[in-house]
């Protein structure tokens, strides 16, 4: 049974998505097959770096795979989602290991938006377990299940509101409307990447905290993998004028739509 210091959603270890059967699938260009096999090897290296505490090397290797996938539009959507999820999972762990917790958690939350039924997450092989980190991810997963109407994962740790490493207990987000004002975007790039072949819209929910930072993204509509990645990679650095209630800044859930033309 999982304990409060471990996070397991459906399997016992963080698994690298294996695409060997896909790489031999008829119809894929040979160059794509070669690229996929190269990315697999790079992700295996990244995983090995992280397991020995070489956080920067692991993050760099995983980030290289992320960039390569985004630049390779001939990969089918299902495989794009699974490979991106594997690479972002490792990149996130590398960032957390380097003390970049917010950036790493955002990466791990991107993973579930891309591949909610993919490999489970076990922090113990990477010695990154902490009660507040496990609880934060468990609460995010619970929110995702609520919005997507997913069944709860058996054996998953509970969502518990506990202090962060800084000793602050996160307030429960409010809903915009009535006496709760709408947050206003004041800074941040519109799109980090904009592949020319992307057309459509992505609707997302963000938690805008009392400092105006975007957290805990959930895609609500528009689930094409590269559009999901592009949108969430953009939103991570957005800054807002926080919502107000009774003259004080408060965290709120906020929904917005990004359109690709």
FIKOLKE-640163 format. One line per field, with one value per residue (C-alpha): residue in one letter; y, z, x; residue number from 0. Coordinates in steps of 0.001 Angstrom, whole numbers, plus 524288, in hexadecimal, padded with zeros to 5 digits. Example, Ala and Ser with C-alpha at 12.3 -4.5 7.8 and 13.67 -1.06 7.14 Angstrom:
type <- a:s
py <- 7EE6C:7FBDC
pz <- 81E78:81BE4
px <- 8300C:83566
seq <- 0:1
// end
This chain:
type <- x:x:x:x:x:x:x:x:x:x:x:x:x:x:x:x:x:x:x:x:x:x:x:x:x:x:x:x:x:x:x:x:x:x:x:x:x:x:x:x:x:x:x:x:x:x:x:x:x:x:x:x:x:x:x:x:x:x:x:x:x:x:x:x:x:x:x:x:x:x:x:x:x:x:x:x:x:x:x:x:x:x:x:x:x:x:x:x:x:x:x:x:x:x:x:x:x:x:x:x:x:x:x:x:x:x:x:x:x:x:x:x:x:x:x:x:x:x:x:x:x:x:x:x:x:x:x:x:x:x:x:x:x:x:x:x:x:x:x:x:x:x:x:x:x:x:x:x:x:x:x:x:x:x:x:x:x:x:x:x:x:x:x:x:x:x:x:x:x:x:x:x:x:x:x:x:x:x:x:x:x:x:x:x:x:x:x:x:x:x:x:x:x:x:x:x:x:x:x:x:x:x:x:x:x:x:x:x:x:x:x:x:x:x:x:x:x:x:x:x:x:x:x:x:x:x:x:x:x:x:x:x:x:x:x:x:x:x:x:x:x:x:x:x:x:x:x:x:x:x:x:x:x:x:x:x:x:x:x:x:x
py <- 80000:80D8D:8160C:824B4:82624:81F91:82292:81718:8180E:80A91:804E4:80344:80B26:81622:80EE1:8139E:81245:807C9:80A95:7FF5D:7F992:806F0:80959:7FD98:80122:801C3:80F46:816A7:81D10:8167C:82333:8236B:8155C:818C2:824F9:81D7E:81375:81E67:82531:81882:81729:82554:8237F:81764:81F7B:82A4D:82086:81ADE:82882:82BA2:81EFE:82297:83088:836DD:83FF2:849B7:83F4C:83812:8445F:84857:83B01:83AAF:848C4:84580:83ACC:84420:84DEC:8435A:83E05:84B80:84DAE:8408C:841E8:834E8:82CF6:8281D:82EEA:82358:820E1:82F7A:83048:82465:82859:83672:831A9:82904:833EB:83E19:834C0:83378:841EF:8452E:83C11:84203:84FA2:84BC3:8457C:8526E:859C0:85EFC:85975:861C9:85F7B:850F4:84F7D:85694:84CB5:84150:84737:848B7:83A15:836E5:84047:8392B:82B39:829A9:81AEA:819AD:81483:8171C:81FF4:81AEA:824DF:81B53:816B4:824F3:82834:833DC:83032:83A6F:83AD0:84812:84466:837AB:83EB9:8497F:83FA5:83783:84374:8470A:83945:839E8:846B4:840A4:834F9:83E19:8466F:83B16:831F4:827B3:81CCE:81E3C:8160D:80ACC:80C35:81A57:822DC:82C14:83A9E:840FA:84F84:85042:85AE5:85C88:85C66:86AE7:867E6:86DFE:866BC:86937:86F64:868DF:86FB0:877A3:878E4:8858B:88CF4:894FD:89B7D:8940A:89BF9:89623:8952D:89D82:898C0:8A292:89B4F:88F27:88A4C:886DA:87A7F:87462:86CA7:86D6B:8621D:866FB:85B16:85D03:86204:8620C:8663A:861A3:864A6:863B4:8660B:86C25:86EA2:87CC8:87E0A:889E6:88E4B:88DF6:881CF:87774:869CA:85C69:85CF1:8541D:85313:85313:85323:85120:8451D:84474:841A5:84C7B:8566B:851FF:852F0:8600F:865E6:86135:86449:8722C:873D6:86FC2:87D4A:88585:88F8F:89513:89FC0:896EA:895B5:89D99:89A5F:8A3C6:8AC0A:8A10C:898A0:88AC0:87E82:87B44:87195:878A4:8738F:878CC:874B9:87553:8751D:87084:87587
pz <- 80000:7FD07:8086A:80A20:80560:7F852:7EC6D:7E446:7DA3C:7D4D0:7D46C:7DCED:7D565:7CBCF:7BEEA:7B257:7A773:79E30:78FF7:7897C:783E4:77F18:778CC:76FE7:76C6C:75DDA:7586B:7614D:75A3B:75C9F:76214:76C41:77033:77209:779C4:782DF:78603:788B2:791BF:7991E:79BA1:79FDC:7A973:7AF01:7B12E:7B78A:7C0AE:7C46D:7C75C:7D018:7D7A8:7DB67:7DEFB:7D2D7:7D1BD:7C80A:7BE97:7BF81:7BD3D:7B1A8:7AB30:7AD08:7A875:79BFF:79913:79BAE:791EE:787CE:788BB:78746:77B11:7751F:770B7:7693E:775C0:777D4:78296:78BDB:78B7D:78C54:798E2:79F12:79B8C:79FC1:7AC8F:7AF2D:7AC0B:7B411:7BF88:7BFE0:7BD6A:7C8B0:7D1F4:7CDF5:7D0CB:7DE03:7E140:7DE4F:7E75B:7DC77:7E298:7DC06:7CE79:7D113:7D657:7CA59:7C1B2:7C93C:7C80D:7B967:7B925:7BE2F:7B46B:7A962:7AE2B:7BA1E:7B902:7B716:7C025:7CE86:7D615:7E108:7E6D7:7EF6A:7E531:7E3AA:7F23B:7F005:7F952:80264:808C6:8031F:7F53C:7F5A1:7FAD6:7F098:7E58C:7EB9D:7ECBF:7DEA3:7DA36:7E1E1:7DB0A:7CDD4:7D0CF:7D4F8:7C8A0:7BF46:7C64F:7C804:7D20C:7DDA8:7DC92:7E634:7F075:7ED39:7F8CE:7FDF7:7FB67:80856:80AB2:811B1:812CA:807A4:80A14:80D1F:817D4:810F8:80FAE:80233:8029D:7FBD6:7EE9C:7ECA1:7E08B:7D8CB:7D955:7E28A:7EC59:7E727:7DC51:7D01F:7CF92:7C512:7BCF7:7BDE9:7B8B2:7B151:7A39A:79BCB:79638:798DA:78C31:780BD:77726:76A45:76828:774C3:772DE:77D36:78B2E:798A7:7A4AB:7B1A1:7C000:7C843:7D6A7:7D827:7E5C6:7EE9E:7E915:7DB26:7D704:7CE2F:7D401:7D224:7C3D3:7BEDF:7B086:7AEC9:79FF1:794AB:797BC:78C2C:79270:78C50:78EEA:79D17:79E90:797B0:79FBF:7ACF1:7AA37:7A745:7B31D:7BD44:7BD78:7BCD3:7C78A:7CBDD:7D460:7DEA1:7E0A9:7EC0A:7F681:8017B:7FD6B:7FE76:7F3F5:7F376:7EB7E:7E129:7D660:7C957:7BBCD:7AEE3:7A0A8:797AA:78901:77E7B:770AF
px <- 80000:8051D:808F7:807C8:815C9:813E9:80BC8:80768:7FCA8:7FA90:80853:81447:81E36:81FED:820D4:826DF:81CFB:821F3:81F44:82648:819A0:81594:822CC:820E2:812D5:81068:80EC5:817F8:82350:8304B:835D1:82AFF:82DC6:83C24:838A0:82F91:83A00:843BE:83A18:837E5:8465E:84762:83C2C:842A4:84EE4:846F9:8408D:84DCE:85323:8478C:84885:85674:8532A:858FF:84D69:852B2:85761:84A73:84297:84B07:849C6:83B04:8395E:840C3:836E4:82B8C:8310D:83384:8259E:81F8F:827BD:823AA:8155F:814B8:8136B:8055C:7FD9C:7FCCD:80B67:80E39:80648:80CB6:81A9C:8189B:812DC:81EAB:82844:820EE:81FF9:82EB5:83108:82800:82F08:83BFF:83700:8318A:83E97:84555:83C1B:8335E:8272B:81CC9:8228F:823D4:8160A:810B3:817DA:8120E:8047F:8068E:8092B:7FB90:7F55C:7FC3F:7FB00:7F213:7F21A:800C8:80B50:809B6:81296:81B20:8246D:82BEF:83608:83A13:83A3A:8314B:82661:820E4:81395:81010:81447:80CA9:800AF:80192:801F1:7F71D:7EE52:7F10E:7EDCD:7E10E:7DD84:7E099:7D7F1:7CCF5:7CD75:7CF74:7C5E9:7D06A:7CF86:7D896:7E4E1:7E4FF:7EF93:7F2AA:7F681:7EC1E:7EB85:7EEEE:7F0C0:7FDBB:80813:811B3:82055:81EFE:81540:8097E:7FCA6:7F6CE:7E954:7DDDD:7DBDB:7CF72:7C6FB:7C705:7BA18:7B1F8:7BB00:7C6CD:7CD39:7D347:7E234:7E896:7F41A:7FF3B:80B24:80F26:81156:80554:80B51:81872:817F1:80EBB:81003:80A95:801E1:7FA2B:7EC4E:7E1BB:7DF19:7E318:7DAFB:7E210:7DFD3:7EA83:7EB71:7EFD6:7F57A:7F52E:80250:7FD31:804B2:7FEA0:7FE47:7F831:7F3CE:7E8FC:7E552:7D699:7D53E:7DEB5:7E6AE:7F006:7FD4C:80568:7FAAC:7F9FB:808AE:809BC:7FEC9:80380:811B7:80D61:804AE:80E9E:814E5:8089A:8068C:7F985:7F42C:7EE02:7DF72:7DA2F:7D045:7CCF9:7D899:7E280:7E91E:7E3D3:7E6B4:7DC86:7D9D8:7DA40:7D691:7DB69:7DC7D:7E85B:7E5BE:7EF38:7ECDB
seq <- 0:1:2:3:4:5:6:7:8:9:10:11:12:13:14:15:16:17:18:19:20:21:22:23:24:25:26:27:28:29:30:31:32:33:34:35:36:37:38:39:40:41:42:43:44:45:46:47:48:49:50:51:52:53:54:55:56:57:58:59:60:61:62:63:64:65:66:67:68:69:70:71:72:73:74:75:76:77:78:79:80:81:82:83:84:85:86:87:88:89:90:91:92:93:94:95:96:97:98:99:100:101:102:103:104:105:106:107:108:109:110:111:112:113:114:115:116:117:118:119:120:121:122:123:124:125:126:127:128:129:130:131:132:133:134:135:136:137:138:139:140:141:142:143:144:145:146:147:148:149:150:151:152:153:154:155:156:157:158:159:160:161:162:163:164:165:166:167:168:169:170:171:172:173:174:175:176:177:178:179:180:181:182:183:184:185:186:187:188:189:190:191:192:193:194:195:196:197:198:199:200:201:202:203:204:205:206:207:208:209:210:211:212:213:214:215:216:217:218:219:220:221:222:223:224:225:226:227:228:229:230:231:232:233:234:235:236:237:238:239:240:241:242:243:244:245:246:247:248:249:250:251:252:253:254:255:256:257:258:259:260
// end
